């Protein structure tokens, strides 16, 4: 049996991975038939030998595979042997982050096994997830504080979990209020820029204006905000080009977290739309540097012109 976990939300997919492993350990006490293979180092032959080897204590094996898509040869070997692997009584658990949707192995895995894709949480789904995390620890948070925490951290769940623990440790059994979040949790401009670009992609100009105004009120330089938008738009173009040419996305040279966010946003724009925005940023940048426009005015014109 094949179980395939993947998607940009690596926090929730890792939780699911651990849940499956823990369930297996409760049933199969010896632990001798639980094996891990990271294909950045392991070879396909190592996995195949383990799959075919004699199972001790008549226990079902659980073979956990990571980075299967990091090596084209390993990926091809797995694809060629997929029918045989899927017929095995053993459990083959494949764990990946974000990968290209048109990958032939993905299509086959969806047909041959059970799969679950973990998209990044948004809106009410993100809010409910954060509320449940506080409830899990028996902690209380006011609605305003919850909204501010989500505004500062967004759907970066690895960081969100750390911030939740920090707030709970600070307040103890007392309810977490808005001022606690403002004191203890610091927003990252890069994270906020993703929200601004999301608003631009959805043509939500009023929200984009509000987010930019939030940056300015916090003392962020208009020129820096524009440069960050430019940086993210350029990355979206780069990733979209790799996707179109069916090239490995690692060629973008981006941090895995940043790459996952960029892939998510690249799907929201057509090439025509993203190139138009990039051209506008170039024009605004030139006008700022030649003294024709002030940076804050350029930001307003950029958003209003999209």
FIMILO-881061 format. One record per residue (C-alpha): x, y, z; residue number from 1; residue in three letters. Coordinates in nm, 3 decimals, padded with zeros to 5 digits. Layout:
FIMILO-881061
<node x="X" y="Y" z="Z" num="NUM" residu="ALA"/>
...
END
This chain:
FIMILO-881061
<node x="00.000" y="00.000" z="00.000" num="1" residu="UNK"/>
<node x="00.125" y="00.348" z="-00.089" num="2" residu="UNK"/>
<node x="00.042" y="00.660" z="00.113" num="3" residu="UNK"/>
<node x="00.148" y="00.987" z="-00.049" num="4" residu="UNK"/>
<node x="00.164" y="01.312" z="00.154" num="5" residu="UNK"/>
<node x="00.271" y="01.633" z="-00.017" num="6" residu="UNK"/>
<node x="00.202" y="02.004" z="-00.063" num="7" residu="UNK"/>
<node x="00.329" y="02.349" z="00.034" num="8" residu="UNK"/>
<node x="00.201" y="02.330" z="00.394" num="9" residu="UNK"/>
<node x="00.483" y="02.117" z="00.531" num="10" residu="UNK"/>
<node x="00.376" y="02.175" z="00.892" num="11" residu="UNK"/>
<node x="00.043" y="01.996" z="00.857" num="12" residu="UNK"/>
<node x="00.184" y="01.728" z="00.628" num="13" residu="UNK"/>
<node x="00.457" y="01.660" z="00.886" num="14" residu="UNK"/>
<node x="00.188" y="01.630" z="01.154" num="15" residu="UNK"/>
<node x="00.008" y="01.372" z="00.941" num="16" residu="UNK"/>
<node x="00.334" y="01.187" z="00.880" num="17" residu="UNK"/>
<node x="00.402" y="01.165" z="01.255" num="18" residu="UNK"/>
<node x="00.043" y="01.058" z="01.321" num="19" residu="UNK"/>
<node x="00.076" y="00.763" z="01.080" num="20" residu="UNK"/>
<node x="00.413" y="00.661" z="01.225" num="21" residu="UNK"/>
<node x="00.286" y="00.676" z="01.583" num="22" residu="UNK"/>
<node x="-00.020" y="00.469" z="01.493" num="23" residu="UNK"/>
<node x="00.207" y="00.209" z="01.331" num="24" residu="UNK"/>
<node x="00.431" y="00.193" z="01.639" num="25" residu="UNK"/>
<node x="00.134" y="00.122" z="01.866" num="26" residu="UNK"/>
<node x="00.038" y="-00.180" z="01.657" num="27" residu="UNK"/>
<node x="00.388" y="-00.306" z="01.572" num="28" residu="UNK"/>
<node x="00.574" y="-00.292" z="01.901" num="29" residu="UNK"/>
<node x="00.920" y="-00.415" z="01.793" num="30" residu="UNK"/>
<node x="00.993" y="-00.118" z="01.567" num="31" residu="UNK"/>
<node x="01.236" y="-00.332" z="01.366" num="32" residu="UNK"/>
<node x="01.033" y="-00.302" z="01.047" num="33" residu="UNK"/>
<node x="01.009" y="00.077" z="01.046" num="34" residu="UNK"/>
<node x="01.270" y="00.213" z="00.805" num="35" residu="UNK"/>
<node x="01.349" y="00.558" z="00.666" num="36" residu="UNK"/>
<node x="01.496" y="00.641" z="00.325" num="37" residu="UNK"/>
<node x="01.612" y="00.991" z="00.232" num="38" residu="UNK"/>
<node x="01.685" y="00.981" z="-00.140" num="39" residu="UNK"/>
<node x="01.928" y="01.269" z="-00.117" num="40" residu="UNK"/>
<node x="02.161" y="00.999" z="00.016" num="41" residu="UNK"/>
<node x="01.988" y="00.659" z="-00.021" num="42" residu="UNK"/>
<node x="01.961" y="00.468" z="-00.348" num="43" residu="UNK"/>
<node x="01.648" y="00.315" z="-00.497" num="44" residu="UNK"/>
<node x="01.808" y="-00.029" z="-00.471" num="45" residu="UNK"/>
<node x="01.832" y="00.011" z="-00.091" num="46" residu="UNK"/>
<node x="01.458" y="00.074" z="-00.071" num="47" residu="UNK"/>
<node x="01.371" y="-00.213" z="-00.307" num="48" residu="UNK"/>
<node x="01.585" y="-00.458" z="-00.107" num="49" residu="UNK"/>
<node x="01.413" y="-00.351" z="00.215" num="50" residu="UNK"/>
<node x="01.071" y="-00.389" z="00.054" num="51" residu="UNK"/>
<node x="01.146" y="-00.745" z="-00.055" num="52" residu="UNK"/>
<node x="01.335" y="-00.858" z="00.254" num="53" residu="UNK"/>
<node x="01.188" y="-01.102" z="00.506" num="54" residu="UNK"/>
<node x="00.978" y="-00.927" z="00.772" num="55" residu="UNK"/>
<node x="01.061" y="-01.023" z="01.131" num="56" residu="UNK"/>
<node x="00.788" y="-01.114" z="01.380" num="57" residu="UNK"/>
<node x="00.538" y="-01.130" z="01.090" num="58" residu="UNK"/>
<node x="00.491" y="-00.755" z="01.123" num="59" residu="UNK"/>
<node x="00.394" y="-00.536" z="00.834" num="60" residu="UNK"/>
<node x="00.675" y="-00.303" z="00.729" num="61" residu="UNK"/>
<node x="00.647" y="00.076" z="00.719" num="62" residu="UNK"/>
<node x="00.897" y="00.231" z="00.476" num="63" residu="UNK"/>
<node x="00.909" y="00.611" z="00.495" num="64" residu="UNK"/>
<node x="01.049" y="00.780" z="00.184" num="65" residu="UNK"/>
<node x="01.166" y="01.142" z="00.169" num="66" residu="UNK"/>
<node x="01.302" y="01.352" z="-00.118" num="67" residu="UNK"/>
<node x="01.190" y="01.097" z="-00.377" num="68" residu="UNK"/>
<node x="01.161" y="01.379" z="-00.631" num="69" residu="UNK"/>
<node x="01.509" y="01.520" z="-00.564" num="70" residu="UNK"/>
<node x="01.685" y="01.274" z="-00.797" num="71" residu="UNK"/>
<node x="01.554" y="01.219" z="-01.155" num="72" residu="UNK"/>
<node x="01.705" y="00.868" z="-01.173" num="73" residu="UNK"/>
<node x="01.547" y="00.758" z="-00.845" num="74" residu="UNK"/>
<node x="01.217" y="00.912" z="-00.952" num="75" residu="UNK"/>
<node x="01.230" y="00.721" z="-01.282" num="76" residu="UNK"/>
<node x="01.325" y="00.393" z="-01.108" num="77" residu="UNK"/>
<node x="01.029" y="00.433" z="-00.874" num="78" residu="UNK"/>
<node x="00.794" y="00.506" z="-01.165" num="79" residu="UNK"/>
<node x="00.911" y="00.196" z="-01.355" num="80" residu="UNK"/>
<node x="00.855" y="-00.027" z="-01.051" num="81" residu="UNK"/>
<node x="00.538" y="00.143" z="-00.925" num="82" residu="UNK"/>
<node x="00.299" y="-00.139" z="-01.016" num="83" residu="UNK"/>
<node x="00.507" y="-00.389" z="-00.819" num="84" residu="UNK"/>
<node x="00.546" y="-00.151" z="-00.523" num="85" residu="UNK"/>
<node x="00.173" y="-00.073" z="-00.507" num="86" residu="UNK"/>
<node x="00.085" y="-00.445" z="-00.493" num="87" residu="UNK"/>
<node x="00.304" y="-00.500" z="-00.186" num="88" residu="UNK"/>
<node x="00.135" y="-00.567" z="00.148" num="89" residu="UNK"/>
<node x="00.388" y="-00.341" z="00.314" num="90" residu="UNK"/>
<node x="00.319" y="00.029" z="00.379" num="91" residu="UNK"/>
<node x="00.520" y="00.272" z="00.165" num="92" residu="UNK"/>
<node x="00.480" y="00.625" z="00.303" num="93" residu="UNK"/>
<node x="00.605" y="00.900" z="00.070" num="94" residu="UNK"/>
<node x="00.656" y="01.246" z="00.220" num="95" residu="UNK"/>
<node x="00.733" y="01.553" z="00.005" num="96" residu="UNK"/>
<node x="00.693" y="01.930" z="00.005" num="97" residu="UNK"/>
<node x="00.565" y="02.122" z="-00.296" num="98" residu="UNK"/>
<node x="00.623" y="01.955" z="-00.633" num="99" residu="UNK"/>
<node x="00.509" y="02.017" z="-00.989" num="100" residu="UNK"/>
<node x="00.150" y="01.909" z="-01.049" num="101" residu="UNK"/>
<node x="00.214" y="01.777" z="-01.400" num="102" residu="UNK"/>
<node x="00.481" y="01.536" z="-01.283" num="103" residu="UNK"/>
<node x="00.405" y="01.187" z="-01.431" num="104" residu="UNK"/>
<node x="00.497" y="01.011" z="-01.107" num="105" residu="UNK"/>
<node x="00.245" y="01.221" z="-00.913" num="106" residu="UNK"/>
<node x="-00.031" y="01.124" z="-01.155" num="107" residu="UNK"/>
<node x="00.056" y="00.755" z="-01.116" num="108" residu="UNK"/>
<node x="00.083" y="00.775" z="-00.737" num="109" residu="UNK"/>
<node x="-00.266" y="00.923" z="-00.717" num="110" residu="UNK"/>
<node x="-00.401" y="00.625" z="-00.910" num="111" residu="UNK"/>
<node x="-00.202" y="00.356" z="-00.730" num="112" residu="UNK"/>
<node x="-00.227" y="00.471" z="-00.368" num="113" residu="UNK"/>
<node x="-00.389" y="00.697" z="-00.111" num="114" residu="UNK"/>
<node x="-00.282" y="01.060" z="-00.127" num="115" residu="UNK"/>
<node x="-00.338" y="01.386" z="00.057" num="116" residu="UNK"/>
<node x="-00.226" y="01.729" z="-00.056" num="117" residu="UNK"/>
<node x="-00.174" y="01.999" z="00.208" num="118" residu="UNK"/>
<node x="-00.243" y="02.346" z="00.070" num="119" residu="UNK"/>
<node x="-00.150" y="02.660" z="00.264" num="120" residu="UNK"/>
<node x="-00.435" y="02.763" z="00.492" num="121" residu="UNK"/>
<node x="-00.620" y="03.087" z="00.428" num="122" residu="UNK"/>
<node x="-00.910" y="03.286" z="00.569" num="123" residu="UNK"/>
<node x="-01.145" y="03.107" z="00.808" num="124" residu="UNK"/>
<node x="-00.951" y="02.780" z="00.776" num="125" residu="UNK"/>
<node x="-00.632" y="02.948" z="00.903" num="126" residu="UNK"/>
<node x="-00.821" y="03.124" z="01.179" num="127" residu="UNK"/>
<node x="-00.985" y="02.800" z="01.296" num="128" residu="UNK"/>
<node x="-00.650" y="02.618" z="01.293" num="129" residu="UNK"/>
<node x="-00.487" y="02.886" z="01.513" num="130" residu="UNK"/>
<node x="-00.783" y="02.885" z="01.755" num="131" residu="UNK"/>
<node x="-00.760" y="02.507" z="01.789" num="132" residu="UNK"/>
<node x="-00.388" y="02.530" z="01.865" num="133" residu="UNK"/>
<node x="-00.458" y="02.764" z="02.159" num="134" residu="UNK"/>
<node x="-00.738" y="02.533" z="02.276" num="135" residu="UNK"/>
<node x="-00.501" y="02.237" z="02.255" num="136" residu="UNK"/>
<node x="-00.281" y="02.405" z="02.517" num="137" residu="UNK"/>
<node x="-00.582" y="02.514" z="02.725" num="138" residu="UNK"/>
<node x="-00.510" y="02.880" z="02.653" num="139" residu="UNK"/>
<node x="-00.746" y="03.169" z="02.569" num="140" residu="UNK"/>
<node x="-00.691" y="03.454" z="02.323" num="141" residu="UNK"/>
<node x="-00.913" y="03.753" z="02.247" num="142" residu="UNK"/>
<node x="-01.053" y="03.794" z="01.893" num="143" residu="UNK"/>
<node x="-00.849" y="04.112" z="01.835" num="144" residu="UNK"/>
<node x="-00.530" y="03.941" z="01.949" num="145" residu="UNK"/>
<node x="-00.603" y="03.643" z="01.725" num="146" residu="UNK"/>
<node x="-00.657" y="03.871" z="01.424" num="147" residu="UNK"/>
<node x="-00.333" y="04.057" z="01.491" num="148" residu="UNK"/>
<node x="-00.135" y="03.735" z="01.536" num="149" residu="UNK"/>
<node x="-00.260" y="03.606" z="01.199" num="150" residu="UNK"/>
<node x="-00.183" y="03.944" z="01.038" num="151" residu="UNK"/>
<node x="00.175" y="03.932" z="01.172" num="152" residu="UNK"/>
<node x="00.253" y="03.566" z="01.103" num="153" residu="UNK"/>
<node x="00.015" y="03.462" z="00.824" num="154" residu="UNK"/>
<node x="00.007" y="03.094" z="00.726" num="155" residu="UNK"/>
<node x="00.366" y="03.019" z="00.823" num="156" residu="UNK"/>
<node x="00.257" y="02.744" z="01.062" num="157" residu="UNK"/>
<node x="00.607" y="02.647" z="01.177" num="158" residu="UNK"/>
<node x="00.657" y="03.002" z="01.302" num="159" residu="UNK"/>
<node x="00.296" y="03.029" z="01.421" num="160" residu="UNK"/>
<node x="00.343" y="02.731" z="01.652" num="161" residu="UNK"/>
<node x="00.650" y="02.895" z="01.808" num="162" residu="UNK"/>
<node x="00.469" y="03.228" z="01.854" num="163" residu="UNK"/>
<node x="00.170" y="03.054" z="02.015" num="164" residu="UNK"/>
<node x="00.398" y="02.881" z="02.267" num="165" residu="UNK"/>
<node x="00.579" y="03.208" z="02.337" num="166" residu="UNK"/>
<node x="00.252" y="03.392" z="02.408" num="167" residu="UNK"/>
<node x="00.124" y="03.111" z="02.632" num="168" residu="UNK"/>
<node x="00.449" y="03.099" z="02.830" num="169" residu="UNK"/>
<node x="00.432" y="03.477" z="02.875" num="170" residu="UNK"/>
<node x="00.069" y="03.493" z="02.991" num="171" residu="UNK"/>
<node x="00.036" y="03.166" z="03.178" num="172" residu="UNK"/>
<node x="-00.333" y="03.101" z="03.249" num="173" residu="UNK"/>
<node x="-00.440" y="03.458" z="03.166" num="174" residu="UNK"/>
<node x="-00.616" y="03.545" z="02.840" num="175" residu="UNK"/>
<node x="-00.384" y="03.670" z="02.565" num="176" residu="UNK"/>
<node x="-00.478" y="04.024" z="02.461" num="177" residu="UNK"/>
<node x="-00.399" y="04.246" z="02.163" num="178" residu="UNK"/>
<node x="-00.119" y="04.432" z="02.341" num="179" residu="UNK"/>
<node x="00.055" y="04.100" z="02.423" num="180" residu="UNK"/>
<node x="00.075" y="04.013" z="02.054" num="181" residu="UNK"/>
<node x="00.197" y="04.363" z="01.963" num="182" residu="UNK"/>
<node x="00.471" y="04.341" z="02.227" num="183" residu="UNK"/>
<node x="00.591" y="03.984" z="02.171" num="184" residu="UNK"/>
<node x="00.528" y="03.912" z="01.802" num="185" residu="UNK"/>
<node x="00.714" y="04.103" z="01.535" num="186" residu="UNK"/>
<node x="00.581" y="04.112" z="01.178" num="187" residu="UNK"/>
<node x="00.823" y="04.045" z="00.895" num="188" residu="UNK"/>
<node x="00.792" y="04.277" z="00.599" num="189" residu="UNK"/>
<node x="00.859" y="03.988" z="00.359" num="190" residu="UNK"/>
<node x="00.558" y="03.803" z="00.502" num="191" residu="UNK"/>
<node x="00.339" y="04.116" z="00.477" num="192" residu="UNK"/>
<node x="00.448" y="04.169" z="00.117" num="193" residu="UNK"/>
<node x="00.306" y="03.827" z="00.031" num="194" residu="UNK"/>
<node x="-00.029" y="03.949" z="00.162" num="195" residu="UNK"/>
<node x="-00.004" y="04.267" z="-00.046" num="196" residu="UNK"/>
<node x="00.075" y="04.067" z="-00.360" num="197" residu="UNK"/>
<node x="-00.215" y="03.831" z="-00.284" num="198" residu="UNK"/>
<node x="-00.444" y="04.135" z="-00.267" num="199" residu="UNK"/>
<node x="-00.305" y="04.263" z="-00.598" num="200" residu="UNK"/>
<node x="-00.356" y="03.920" z="-00.759" num="201" residu="UNK"/>
<node x="-00.720" y="03.915" z="-00.644" num="202" residu="UNK"/>
<node x="-00.768" y="04.275" z="-00.769" num="203" residu="UNK"/>
<node x="-00.849" y="04.381" z="-00.411" num="204" residu="UNK"/>
<node x="-00.709" y="04.732" z="-00.442" num="205" residu="UNK"/>
<node x="-00.856" y="04.867" z="-00.118" num="206" residu="UNK"/>
<node x="-00.692" y="04.585" z="00.078" num="207" residu="UNK"/>
<node x="-00.360" y="04.637" z="-00.103" num="208" residu="UNK"/>
<node x="-00.374" y="05.011" z="-00.019" num="209" residu="UNK"/>
<node x="-00.448" y="04.926" z="00.345" num="210" residu="UNK"/>
<node x="-00.157" y="04.682" z="00.370" num="211" residu="UNK"/>
<node x="00.084" y="04.933" z="00.216" num="212" residu="UNK"/>
<node x="-00.043" y="05.200" z="00.456" num="213" residu="UNK"/>
<node x="00.025" y="04.960" z="00.745" num="214" residu="UNK"/>
<node x="00.387" y="04.934" z="00.630" num="215" residu="UNK"/>
<node x="00.422" y="05.312" z="00.612" num="216" residu="UNK"/>
<node x="00.267" y="05.363" z="00.956" num="217" residu="UNK"/>
<node x="00.519" y="05.117" z="01.102" num="218" residu="UNK"/>
<node x="00.799" y="05.330" z="00.958" num="219" residu="UNK"/>
<node x="00.892" y="05.110" z="00.660" num="220" residu="UNK"/>
<node x="01.053" y="05.303" z="00.376" num="221" residu="UNK"/>
<node x="00.827" y="05.339" z="00.066" num="222" residu="UNK"/>
<node x="01.130" y="05.271" z="-00.153" num="223" residu="UNK"/>
<node x="01.203" y="04.952" z="00.042" num="224" residu="UNK"/>
<node x="00.839" y="04.838" z="00.016" num="225" residu="UNK"/>
<node x="00.852" y="04.892" z="-00.360" num="226" residu="UNK"/>
<node x="01.181" y="04.701" z="-00.382" num="227" residu="UNK"/>
<node x="01.031" y="04.409" z="-00.188" num="228" residu="UNK"/>
<node x="00.729" y="04.396" z="-00.420" num="229" residu="UNK"/>
<node x="00.971" y="04.406" z="-00.713" num="230" residu="UNK"/>
<node x="01.175" y="04.121" z="-00.558" num="231" residu="UNK"/>
<node x="00.869" y="03.898" z="-00.513" num="232" residu="UNK"/>
<node x="00.727" y="03.973" z="-00.859" num="233" residu="UNK"/>
<node x="01.064" y="03.890" z="-01.014" num="234" residu="UNK"/>
<node x="01.068" y="03.558" z="-00.826" num="235" residu="UNK"/>
<node x="00.715" y="03.478" z="-00.948" num="236" residu="UNK"/>
<node x="00.828" y="03.536" z="-01.308" num="237" residu="UNK"/>
<node x="01.132" y="03.315" z="-01.253" num="238" residu="UNK"/>
<node x="00.928" y="03.028" z="-01.104" num="239" residu="UNK"/>
<node x="00.652" y="03.059" z="-01.367" num="240" residu="UNK"/>
<node x="00.915" y="03.033" z="-01.639" num="241" residu="UNK"/>
<node x="01.060" y="02.714" z="-01.482" num="242" residu="UNK"/>
<node x="00.712" y="02.563" z="-01.453" num="243" residu="UNK"/>
<node x="00.634" y="02.646" z="-01.817" num="244" residu="UNK"/>
<node x="00.960" y="02.490" z="-01.934" num="245" residu="UNK"/>
<node x="00.911" y="02.191" z="-01.699" num="246" residu="UNK"/>
<node x="01.244" y="02.255" z="-01.532" num="247" residu="UNK"/>
<node x="01.324" y="02.155" z="-01.168" num="248" residu="UNK"/>
<node x="01.209" y="02.437" z="-00.941" num="249" residu="UNK"/>
<node x="01.526" y="02.408" z="-00.733" num="250" residu="UNK"/>
<node x="01.695" y="02.594" z="-01.021" num="251" residu="UNK"/>
<node x="01.529" y="02.909" z="-00.888" num="252" residu="UNK"/>
<node x="01.781" y="02.900" z="-00.601" num="253" residu="UNK"/>
<node x="01.517" y="03.008" z="-00.346" num="254" residu="UNK"/>
<node x="01.476" y="02.900" z="00.016" num="255" residu="UNK"/>
<node x="01.221" y="02.612" z="00.036" num="256" residu="UNK"/>
<node x="00.970" y="02.819" z="00.236" num="257" residu="UNK"/>
<node x="00.997" y="03.115" z="-00.002" num="258" residu="UNK"/>
<node x="00.973" y="02.882" z="-00.302" num="259" residu="UNK"/>
<node x="00.650" y="02.727" z="-00.170" num="260" residu="UNK"/>
<node x="00.493" y="03.072" z="-00.129" num="261" residu="UNK"/>
<node x="00.609" y="03.183" z="-00.474" num="262" residu="UNK"/>
<node x="00.466" y="02.867" z="-00.639" num="263" residu="UNK"/>
<node x="00.134" y="02.934" z="-00.469" num="264" residu="UNK"/>
<node x="00.124" y="03.294" z="-00.594" num="265" residu="UNK"/>
<node x="00.255" y="03.213" z="-00.941" num="266" residu="UNK"/>
<node x="-00.066" y="03.017" z="-01.002" num="267" residu="UNK"/>
<node x="-00.275" y="03.328" z="-00.943" num="268" residu="UNK"/>
<node x="-00.121" y="03.532" z="-01.226" num="269" residu="UNK"/>
<node x="-00.106" y="03.484" z="-01.599" num="270" residu="UNK"/>
<node x="00.230" y="03.559" z="-01.762" num="271" residu="UNK"/>
<node x="00.073" y="03.867" z="-01.922" num="272" residu="UNK"/>
<node x="-00.049" y="04.001" z="-01.587" num="273" residu="UNK"/>
<node x="00.277" y="03.946" z="-01.403" num="274" residu="UNK"/>
<node x="00.486" y="04.102" z="-01.682" num="275" residu="UNK"/>
<node x="00.256" y="04.405" z="-01.684" num="276" residu="UNK"/>
<node x="00.308" y="04.453" z="-01.309" num="277" residu="UNK"/>
<node x="00.684" y="04.410" z="-01.345" num="278" residu="UNK"/>
<node x="00.691" y="04.674" z="-01.621" num="279" residu="UNK"/>
<node x="00.494" y="04.915" z="-01.403" num="280" residu="UNK"/>
<node x="00.735" y="04.864" z="-01.113" num="281" residu="UNK"/>
<node x="01.026" y="04.937" z="-01.347" num="282" residu="UNK"/>
<node x="00.858" y="05.258" z="-01.464" num="283" residu="UNK"/>
<node x="00.782" y="05.373" z="-01.107" num="284" residu="UNK"/>
<node x="01.136" y="05.294" z="-00.995" num="285" residu="UNK"/>
<node x="01.278" y="05.502" z="-01.279" num="286" residu="UNK"/>
<node x="01.049" y="05.797" z="-01.202" num="287" residu="UNK"/>
<node x="01.148" y="05.785" z="-00.832" num="288" residu="UNK"/>
<node x="01.521" y="05.781" z="-00.914" num="289" residu="UNK"/>
<node x="01.484" y="06.068" z="-01.163" num="290" residu="UNK"/>
<node x="01.284" y="06.276" z="-00.914" num="291" residu="UNK"/>
<node x="00.958" y="06.265" z="-01.111" num="292" residu="UNK"/>
<node x="00.768" y="06.088" z="-00.833" num="293" residu="UNK"/>
<node x="00.788" y="06.052" z="-00.458" num="294" residu="UNK"/>
<node x="00.810" y="05.685" z="-00.342" num="295" residu="UNK"/>
<node x="00.477" y="05.689" z="-00.153" num="296" residu="UNK"/>
<node x="00.296" y="05.838" z="-00.454" num="297" residu="UNK"/>
<node x="00.458" y="05.576" z="-00.678" num="298" residu="UNK"/>
<node x="00.323" y="05.298" z="-00.456" num="299" residu="UNK"/>
<node x="-00.030" y="05.440" z="-00.479" num="300" residu="UNK"/>
<node x="-00.007" y="05.472" z="-00.856" num="301" residu="UNK"/>
<node x="00.130" y="05.118" z="-00.887" num="302" residu="UNK"/>
<node x="-00.168" y="04.966" z="-00.702" num="303" residu="UNK"/>
<node x="-00.433" y="05.190" z="-00.861" num="304" residu="UNK"/>
<node x="-00.298" y="05.108" z="-01.210" num="305" residu="UNK"/>
<node x="-00.330" y="04.731" z="-01.173" num="306" residu="UNK"/>
END
